Amino acid sequence: MCGPFGWGGFEPTSSREKKHEFFVDMTCEGCSKAVTRVLDRLGGVQFDIDLPNKKVFIDSEHNVDTLLETLKKTGKNTSYLGEKSAQ
């Protein structure tokens, strides 16, 4: 039987996956390919790259430190900008 809200009392969306925003000093398509390569190797991530604004948005269960260290493997200046609501 369902809970009083009709969905068994469980959160309707995963609270484990969070969307994070990072700055990565990318200047060209090669830079964005490097970001794609290191994130694909890490696995367990979904991401969008905004090359003109030098930002990477990542949905992942990995912690911020792991994501930041992974992005730094590109050799580019990288910093964490904050958590975004996953909508």
Secondary structure by P-SEA (a helix, b strand, c coil): ccccccccccccccccbbbbbbbbbcccaaaaaaaaaaaaaacccccccccccbbbbbbccccaaaaaaaaaccccccccccccccc
